[in-house]
Amino acid sequence: MTKLPSVAQVYGLPTAPGQIVTLRSTVRTADGIALTPIDLFDLGAGGLRLVDDDPLHQVARVEDAGTYGAACAAAHVPSPCLAPKIDALAHTHLLTPEELARTLVGEVEIDAVVVHPTIVAPSPLEVDAIPWPVVACGGVLAAIAIAVGVRAFVRGRPLAHVLGAARAARKATRKDATLADVRSKIDDLVLYARLADRVRRDCAARHARIDRDALAAGLPAEREEAGRLERDLARAKGDLSRVASALRLVTMQAREGRARATTPDPVAELTAELAMRDEAFAELHASE
């Protein structure tokens, strides 16, 4: 396991075929906001592809995307690489990159593992007791059930809707040069949503611990603070909803049909030509 020397510098990350790189972050801002590897690094600019993301534990698994990272080339380091988002983060926190870098605490650890297929043979006891295909199928079904349950839980989170909308927006704008500036803002929206989701989770956890009976009999200031907490929670949910809506709008406006609607209508052009022909014949007959 390797510790990243800095989250503000490009770091070459040479990988072997089939290698999955795990990034673990303990980085926090001065006001206590936890930053995941996805918050800290621009994977696309570093020639990396996300395999899976666990923002709750600040862990992400990535692999070589097979393309040369633009940030790697600019920094003259091997591709793929870890391309920091320090500029975008600093803009979000109203600081310069240098100021933000000095306030960050924690570190990022890198762990690379080569993934090989594993064949598990049934033991003699399992063969005698239960036919091994039944055991194998049972294990597969159990794994599928767990995976479906976890996926359903993750998809139910507000941030999951934002990440899904962001993936769709990136795909929809990939080949549309007129939306290049819009596409460049997608990462900023995702970062904003991640920060809003952390506020949402923190407010939700605090809100769940409120003793309503004790609150009713408590100080007015306590009730005011509870009301402020509820408003902050609602605001964070609203921010997530707004970001998801904006990303869906990008996908809708990038649709191919919209591009076709701005091109000349060949049917209208044909009927106009025929109408002009009829008018010409009518003028000709009128002059005879």
C-alpha positions in Angstrom: 0.0 0.0 0.0 1.3 3.4 -1.0 0.5 6.8 0.5 0.0 9.6 -1.9 2.6 12.4 -1.2 0.1 15.2 -2.1 -3.5 15.6 -3.3 -2.6 18.8 -5.1 -0.1 17.3 -7.6 -0.5 14.9 -10.6 0.7 11.4 -9.6 1.6 8.7 -12.2 -0.3 5.5 -11.6 1.1 2.8 -13.9 -1.1 -0.3 -13.9 -0.9 -3.8 -15.3 -3.7 -5.5 -17.4 -6.5 -6.6 -15.2 -5.3 -4.5 -12.3 -7.8 -2.8 -10.0 -6.5 0.2 -7.9 -8.2 0.9 -4.6 -8.0 4.5 -3.4 -8.8 5.1 0.3 -9.1 8.7 1.5 -9.1 10.1 5.0 -8.9 13.7 3.7 -11.1 16.3 5.3 -11.5 20.0 5.0 -10.9 22.4 7.8 -14.7 22.5 8.5 -14.8 18.7 8.7 -16.2 17.8 5.3 -14.9 14.4 4.2 -13.5 14.2 0.6 -13.7 10.9 -1.3 -11.2 10.0 -4.1 -13.9 11.0 -6.6 -14.0 14.4 -5.0 -10.2 14.7 -5.1 -9.3 13.4 -8.5 -10.6 13.8 -12.1 -10.6 10.2 -13.3 -11.3 11.0 -17.0 -8.4 13.5 -17.2 -6.2 10.9 -15.7 -7.1 8.1 -18.1 -8.9 6.1 -15.4 -12.4 4.5 -15.3 -14.4 4.1 -12.1 -15.1 0.5 -11.2 -17.1 1.2 -8.0 -17.5 3.9 -5.5 -18.2 3.8 -1.7 -18.5 7.5 -0.7 -19.7 6.5 2.8 -16.2 5.0 3.6 -14.3 7.3 1.2 -13.2 4.4 -1.0 -13.1 4.1 -4.8 -11.8 1.4 -7.1 -10.5 2.4 -10.5 -8.8 0.9 -13.5 -7.0 2.0 -16.7 -9.6 3.4 -19.1 -7.3 2.5 -22.1 -7.0 6.2 -23.1 -4.1 8.5 -22.5 -5.0 11.0 -19.8 -4.8 14.7 -20.9 -3.7 15.7 -17.4 -0.9 13.1 -17.4 0.4 14.5 -20.7 0.3 18.1 -19.4 2.2 17.1 -16.3 4.7 14.8 -18.3 3.9 11.8 -16.1 2.9 8.2 -17.3 -0.7 7.5 -18.0 -2.9 6.7 -16.2 -2.5 9.1 -13.4 -4.3 10.8 -10.5 -5.3 14.3 -11.7 -6.2 16.5 -8.7 -9.4 18.6 -8.7 -7.8 21.1 -6.3 -8.8 24.0 -8.5 -12.5 23.0 -8.5 -12.5 22.3 -4.8 -10.8 25.6 -4.0 -13.5 27.4 -6.1 -16.2 25.6 -4.2 -14.7 26.6 -0.8 -13.9 30.2 -2.0 -10.2 29.7 -1.5 -7.1 29.6 -3.7 -5.7 26.1 -4.5 -2.7 26.9 -2.3 -4.9 28.0 0.6 -7.1 25.0 0.4 -4.2 22.6 0.2 -2.8 24.0 3.4 -6.1 23.4 5.3 -6.7 19.8 4.2 -5.9 17.1 6.7 -5.6 13.3 6.1 -4.1 11.3 3.3 -4.9 9.0 0.3 -3.7 5.4 0.3 -3.3 3.5 -3.0 -3.6 -0.3 -3.1 -3.3 -2.2 -6.4 -4.6 -5.7 -6.8 -4.4 -7.9 -10.0 -7.8 -9.6 -10.4 -7.6 -13.3 -11.5 -10.5 -15.7 -12.0 -10.8 -18.2 -9.2 -12.2 -21.7 -9.6 -13.6 -23.3 -6.5 -13.9 -27.1 -6.4 -16.4 -28.8 -4.1 -15.0 -30.7 -1.1 -15.7 -34.4 -0.8 -18.0 -33.8 2.2 -20.1 -31.4 0.2 -20.4 -33.9 -2.6 -21.5 -36.6 -0.2 -24.0 -34.5 1.6 -25.4 -32.3 -1.1 -24.8 -32.4 -4.9 -22.2 -29.7 -5.5 -24.2 -28.1 -8.4 -27.0 -27.4 -5.9 -24.5 -25.9 -3.4 -22.9 -23.8 -6.2 -26.3 -22.5 -7.4 -27.3 -21.7 -3.9 -24.1 -19.7 -3.4 -24.7 -17.8 -6.6 -28.3 -17.0 -5.8 -27.3 -15.8 -2.4 -24.6 -13.5 -3.9 -27.1 -12.2 -6.4 -29.6 -11.5 -3.7 -27.1 -9.6 -1.7 -25.9 -7.6 -4.7 -29.4 -6.7 -5.7 -30.2 -5.6 -2.2 -27.1 -3.4 -2.0 -27.7 -2.0 -5.5 -31.3 -1.2 -4.6 -30.2 0.5 -1.4 -27.6 2.6 -3.2 -30.0 3.6 -6.0 -32.5 4.7 -3.4 -30.0 7.4 -2.2 -30.5 10.9 -3.6 -26.8 11.1 -4.6 -27.3 7.9 -6.8 -29.8 9.8 -8.9 -27.3 12.6 -9.4 -24.5 10.2 -10.4 -26.8 8.3 -12.8 -27.9 11.6 -14.4 -24.3 12.7 -14.7 -23.3 9.5 -16.5 -26.1 10.0 -18.9 -25.2 13.6 -19.5 -21.6 12.8 -20.2 -22.6 10.1 -22.7 -25.1 12.4 -24.4 -22.7 15.3 -24.8 -19.7 13.2 -25.7 -19.9 13.9 -29.5 -21.7 17.3 -29.5 -19.1 20.0 -29.8 -21.7 22.7 -29.1 -22.1 21.3 -25.6 -18.4 21.1 -24.8 -18.7 24.0 -22.2 -21.8 22.4 -20.7 -20.0 19.0 -20.4 -17.1 20.7 -18.6 -19.5 21.8 -15.9 -20.8 18.3 -15.1 -17.9 17.5 -12.7 -18.6 20.7 -10.8 -22.2 19.8 -10.5 -21.3 16.3 -9.2 -18.9 17.8 -6.6 -21.6 20.3 -5.5 -24.0 17.4 -5.1 -21.5 15.3 -3.1 -21.1 18.2 -0.7 -24.8 18.6 -0.4 -25.2 14.9 0.2 -22.8 15.0 3.1 -24.8 17.9 4.6 -28.0 15.9 4.0 -26.6 12.7 5.7 -25.2 14.7 8.7 -28.5 16.6 9.2 -30.5 13.4 8.8 -28.4 11.6 11.4 -28.8 14.5 13.8 -32.5 14.8 13.1 -33.1 11.1 13.8 -31.6 11.5 17.3 -34.0 14.3 18.3 -36.2 13.3 21.3 -39.5 14.9 20.4 -40.9 14.6 23.9 -37.9 16.2 25.5 -37.8 18.9 22.8 -41.4 20.0 23.5 -40.5 20.6 27.1 -37.0 22.0 26.4 -35.7 25.6 25.9 -37.1 27.7 23.0 -33.5 27.9 21.6 -33.4 24.1 21.4 -36.6 24.1 19.4 -35.3 26.8 17.1 -32.1 24.8 16.5 -34.2 21.8 15.7 -36.2 23.8 13.2 -33.0 25.1 11.6 -31.8 21.6 11.3 -34.9 20.6 9.5 -34.6 23.5 7.1 -30.9 22.6 6.4 -32.0 19.1 5.7 -34.7 20.2 3.3 -32.3 22.6 1.6 -29.7 19.9 1.1 -32.4 17.6 -0.4 -33.6 20.4 -2.7 -30.0 21.1 -3.9 -29.6 17.4 -4.8 -32.9 17.4 -6.6 -31.9 20.6 -8.5 -28.6 19.2 -9.6 -30.2 15.9 -10.8 -32.8 18.0 -12.7 -30.1 20.1 -14.4 -28.2 17.0 -15.5 -31.3 15.4 -16.9 -32.0 18.7 -18.8 -28.5 18.4 -20.4 -29.3 14.9 -21.6 -32.7 16.0 -23.0 -31.2 19.0 -24.9 -28.4 16.9 -26.3 -30.8 14.4 -27.9 -30.3 13.7 -31.6 -33.9 14.7 -32.4 -33.2 18.2 -31.2 -30.3 18.5 -33.6 -32.5 17.3 -36.5 -35.2 19.8 -35.6 -32.7 22.7 -36.3 -31.8 21.4 -39.8 -33.8 22.3 -42.9 -37.0 20.3 -43.4 -36.7 18.4 -46.7 -40.4 17.8 -46.8 -41.2 21.5 -46.5 -38.5 22.3 -49.1 -40.1 19.8 -51.6 -43.6 21.1 -51.1 -42.4 24.7 -51.5 -40.7 23.8 -54.8 -43.9 22.2 -56.0 -45.9 25.2 -55.0 -43.5 27.5 -56.8 -43.9 25.3 -59.9 -47.7 25.5 -59.7 -47.5 29.3 -59.3 -45.2 29.5 -62.4 -47.7 27.5 -64.5 -50.6 29.6 -63.2 -48.8 32.8 -64.2 -48.0 31.3 -67.6 -51.6 30.4 -68.3 -52.8 33.8 -67.1 -50.5 35.6 -69.6 -51.8 33.6 -72.6 
